[in-house]
Amino acid sequence: METRKIDYLIIGGGPVGIQACRMLRMSRPDVSVTVLRPEPFSVIYCAIPYVIEGILDPMQIAKKDELITETGAELLQIPATGVDFAAHTVTLEDGQCLQYGRLIIATGAVPFVPPVPGSELKNIFTVKTAKDTEVIKNAAKAAAKVVVIGAGAIGIEQAQAMKALGLDVHLVDMAPHPLSTMVDGEFGKIIADQIVAAGIHWQGSSPLQNFKGIHAVEEVVLSNGSSIVLHPGSDFVIVSAGVKPELSLFRDSGLEIANDGIVVNDRMQTNIADVYAAGDCVHFVSGIDGRPLGGKLATNAVPMAKVLAKNLLGKPATYKGFFNGAATCVSELRVGGTGFTESFAQRRGFEVVCGFGQTTSKFPIMPGAKKVQVKLVADAKTGKLLGGQILGPDAVAERIDVISLALQHQLHLSDLAELSYSAQPWQTFYPAANPIVMAAEEALKKLRAL
Ligand SMILES: Cc1cc2nc3c(=O)[nH]c(=O)nc-3n(C[C@H](O)[C@H](O)[C@H](O)COP(=O)(O)OP(=O)(O)OC[C@H]3O[C@@H](n4cnc5c(N)ncnc54)[C@H](O)[C@@H]3O)c2cc1C
């Protein structure tokens, strides 16, 4: 087959592929852009639990191909099977060879199943693709019990979907409390209580030891000595224990790869000329302390793709690092976190000071007012903000974004103590107090007493 020339070749049609493609083609309609995306459609991953639960139809979480094709870019539903950086070529599964001017690697990440004995047994599922969604949805119809391994946001959302479908749900994690990368123990305990109140069996501090079974998993054995027995062939396990970068295409290619993905500079350039990468497939650093940090979130992937595209368009831009603002729902409770938790900051070598703030979500005299709790974590030496956590009935993600902005601009507790906020009876506490300001003031008081 003849080699075809393309100005910008993008491997991957997830958030990075789509964002980069749109920016390139919309600013430069004269350049050719091809996106490789083997799956029939790109999925809004965050909404998968709601398809499994039956709130959404599977096609509602399919992104439209037009996001790519309406820009005039070419979309090929064919996987790349080989790269030759010296020749600037990518080979596709059907034998086509594409020669790129610039290559953008946006291959994402795939769910990780800990390689414990029995991990090859049937009825152990992970959550990422439309196919996974269908498989889990169908499995839930025949099952009575499910074990969800990993109580991060994805695991908790799966556990809740399974509970809504009427299954007996066991949620286990090696960490002592759920959402351990998002919140510390005080809030973790509240979240665990909420999970238990929802009728989900919760076991923390329980690393997975192995799976037992002949063909399908029959028993999940935990290293605390307990085990959960499953009906063989119908009950199942969902593993949501993290993801690893999808880099199978680049083994022995000369591309510099670290443990969490492709090494890129702050302009998203790899060590290979004319090759860029962004999103879940890259290894990057924290925006707080500049040291390597995991950050496999769509809300990191999209800004990285913007930086990448701007640089290709000749508008120099730099990516400042991960802050990892994230949110989820545990029954009616909304949970959010950004930056470092207290325990993580300590592991990174910080001496920390923390402050708590609590108000109600509306004026206390208004119907439906509920508790809003904020925890701020700061560097005890400088007062510089390191992270924040929030629990509440609503507007948690929005409040977390305020703290993320403070982190991005390296603000101090004193800056948050002076936050100029708004107040309205249905939406906030009285003008007299704001929970972020209260938390900052409390931490400042402790700091001054140190
Ligand atoms: C269940 C779930 C829930 C999530 N919820 C949230 C959330 O609430 N908030 C949030 O911020 N993030 C969330 N995430 C994470 C988020 O989805 C990812 O961070 C984001 O999708 C990363 O985008 P990406 O473009 O880097 O990679 P991906 O979206 O993984 O896209 C990778 C693309 O590369 C393609 N590809 C891979 N190999 C090849 C090859 N050889 N040839 C051609 N194409 C290839 C894939 O087919 C795919 O199209 C969630 C993820 C999951 C799985």
The ligand as a Gaussian input file, in Angstrom:
#p B3LYP/6-31G(d) Opt

LIG

0 1
 C      -15.350000       4.820000      34.427000
 C      -14.530000       6.063000      34.332000
 C      -14.988000       7.224000      34.933000
 C      -14.220000       8.394000      34.861000
 N      -14.706000       9.511000      35.460000
 C      -13.991000      10.677000      35.370000
 C      -14.497000      11.876000      35.943000
 O      -15.576000      11.890000      36.544000
 N      -13.763000      13.013000      35.810000
 C      -12.556000      13.037000      35.146000
 O      -11.919000      14.090000      35.043000
 N      -12.051000      11.899000      34.595000
 C      -12.734000      10.732000      34.689000
 N      -12.237000       9.579000      34.133000
 C      -10.892000       9.607000      33.491000
 C      -10.964000      10.121000      32.077000
 O      -11.932000       9.438000      31.373000
 C       -9.596000      10.013000      31.407000
 O       -8.669000      10.756000      32.158000
 C       -9.621000      10.562000      29.988000
 O      -10.501000       9.821000      29.184000
 C       -8.231000      10.561000      29.351000
 O       -8.328000      10.994000      28.041000
 P       -7.277000      10.549000      26.927000
 O       -7.710000      11.213000      25.671000
 O       -5.914000      10.801000      27.443000
 O       -7.421000       8.962000      26.813000
 P       -8.668000       8.025000      26.484000
 O       -9.942000       8.704000      26.740000
 O       -8.395000       6.752000      27.204000
 O       -8.559000       7.779000      24.926000
 C       -7.555000       6.983000      24.384000
 C       -7.844000       6.733000      22.932000
 O       -6.695000       6.126000      22.348000
 C       -7.111000       5.064000      21.516000
 N       -6.004000       4.147000      21.287000
 C       -5.274000       3.458000      22.199000
 N       -4.347000       2.689000      21.567000
 C       -4.507000       2.918000      20.241000
 C       -3.855000       2.426000      19.071000
 N       -2.871000       1.531000      19.111000
 N       -4.277000       2.881000      17.872000
 C       -5.280000       3.792000      17.775000
 N       -5.921000       4.297000      18.844000
 C       -5.542000       3.855000      20.064000
 C       -8.274000       4.497000      22.297000
 O       -8.999000       3.609000      21.513000
 C       -8.998000       5.785000      22.684000
 O       -9.739000       6.285000      21.613000
 C      -12.978000       8.388000      34.175000
 C      -12.525000       7.218000      33.563000
 C      -13.289000       6.063000      33.643000
 C      -12.778000       4.831000      32.972000

